[in-house]
Amino acid sequence: MAKVAINELGGFTDVIKLDFNDLIAIGNGGSRVIAKLPAHSAVELAAVANTVDIAGSSSLVIDVGTTGADPDEFIDALDVDAMTVPVFNTGDQFTSGYSKAVKAVASDTDVLVKVTDSAIASLTAGEIVIALRIIELAKFA
């Protein structure tokens, strides 16, 4: 996970790259912390791009959010290996696209990616990029 430098912003504050080795390490049904929502913040934009085609499986699904058992507030049940274009704001909290920030938090909160793929150990290639735009109001206090 990485904070994006000011000259790299491009609309996102956090960009996470996961290659096939990272996905194998997370495992089927596993989760990994990929970012942190600081106290008094919210997510305005969430996106996923399949930047290197997934090889070795045809059933890679991810969720991105903050709820441990089902982290799908930002991206929900995304079939990554079937993607042909980036996907934005498909999570349960996004009910009206870009019109509002979601998942406002009062204290530091982990953002998780959850991987579901019964053939995850068979991956031989692939990379996904997950990007978030986090609005941090406390930095203005």
C-alpha positions in Angstrom: 0.0 0.0 0.0 1.2 3.5 -0.8 0.2 7.0 -0.3 0.3 8.9 -3.5 2.6 11.9 -3.8 1.0 15.3 -4.6 2.4 15.3 -8.1 1.0 11.8 -8.7 -2.5 12.3 -7.3 -4.6 11.8 -10.5 -7.6 11.8 -8.3 -6.5 9.1 -5.8 -4.9 9.2 -2.4 -4.0 5.5 -2.0 -2.9 3.0 -4.7 -2.4 -0.7 -3.9 -0.8 -3.2 -6.4 -1.3 -6.9 -5.8 0.4 -9.4 -8.1 -0.5 -13.1 -8.4 2.0 -13.9 -5.6 0.3 -11.5 -3.3 -3.1 -13.0 -4.1 -1.8 -16.5 -3.5 -0.4 -15.4 -0.1 -3.8 -14.0 0.8 -5.4 -17.3 -0.1 -9.0 -18.4 -0.8 -11.3 -16.7 1.6 -8.5 -14.7 3.1 -8.2 -10.9 3.7 -5.4 -8.4 3.9 -5.2 -4.8 5.2 -4.4 -2.6 2.2 -5.1 0.9 3.5 -6.3 2.8 6.5 -9.1 5.3 6.8 -7.8 8.0 9.2 -10.1 9.3 11.9 -12.8 11.7 10.5 -12.4 10.5 6.9 -14.5 8.8 4.2 -14.0 7.2 0.8 -15.2 9.2 -2.2 -13.9 6.9 -5.0 -12.9 3.3 -5.2 -11.5 1.6 -8.4 -10.0 -1.6 -9.5 -8.0 -2.3 -12.7 -6.8 -5.7 -13.9 -3.4 -4.5 -15.2 -1.9 -7.9 -16.0 -4.3 -10.6 -17.1 -4.9 -13.3 -14.4 -3.6 -16.7 -15.6 -4.2 -20.0 -13.9 -7.7 -19.4 -12.7 -11.0 -18.1 -14.1 -12.8 -17.5 -10.8 -10.9 -14.7 -9.0 -13.4 -12.5 -7.1 -12.4 -9.7 -4.7 -14.2 -7.4 -2.2 -12.9 -4.2 -0.8 -14.2 -2.5 2.3 -13.9 -2.3 6.1 -16.2 -5.0 7.6 -14.0 -8.0 8.6 -16.3 -10.9 7.6 -17.6 -9.2 4.4 -15.5 -6.2 3.4 -17.7 -5.0 0.4 -18.5 -1.4 1.1 -16.4 0.0 -1.7 -16.1 -2.9 -4.2 -18.4 -5.9 -4.1 -18.0 -9.4 -5.6 -15.8 -8.2 -8.5 -14.9 -11.0 -10.9 -11.4 -9.7 -11.6 -10.4 -12.2 -14.3 -13.5 -11.3 -16.4 -12.7 -7.5 -16.3 -12.0 -5.7 -19.6 -12.2 -2.1 -18.2 -11.6 -0.6 -14.8 -14.5 -0.9 -12.3 -15.6 2.0 -10.0 -17.7 2.2 -6.8 -19.6 -1.1 -7.0 -19.7 -1.6 -3.2 -22.7 -1.8 -1.0 -22.1 1.7 0.4 -22.1 3.3 -3.1 -25.8 3.7 -3.9 -25.5 6.7 -6.2 -22.2 6.5 -8.0 -20.0 9.5 -7.4 -22.5 11.8 -5.7 -21.3 11.3 -2.1 -18.5 10.1 0.1 -19.2 6.8 1.9 -18.2 5.0 5.1 -17.4 8.0 7.3 -15.4 6.9 10.3 -14.7 8.4 13.7 -11.5 6.5 14.4 -8.7 4.9 12.3 -10.2 2.0 10.3 -8.5 -0.7 8.2 -9.5 -1.1 4.6 -9.4 -4.8 3.6 -9.3 -6.8 0.3 -10.9 -10.2 0.5 -10.0 -12.8 -2.1 -12.3 -15.7 -3.1 -10.9 -18.2 -5.6 -10.8 -22.0 -5.1 -8.0 -22.2 -7.6 -5.9 -19.3 -6.1 -2.8 -21.6 -5.6 -2.8 -22.2 -9.4 -2.2 -18.6 -10.4 0.8 -18.1 -12.6 0.4 -14.4 -13.6 -1.7 -11.4 -13.0 -1.7 -8.0 -11.3 -4.5 -5.8 -10.0 -4.5 -2.2 -8.9 -6.9 -0.9 -6.3 -7.2 2.8 -5.9 -9.0 4.9 -3.3 -9.7 8.6 -2.9 -9.9 9.2 0.8 -11.2 12.5 2.2 -9.4 13.4 5.5 -11.2 16.2 7.3 -9.1 16.0 10.5 -6.0 17.3 8.6 -7.7 20.7 8.4 -8.5 20.9 12.2 
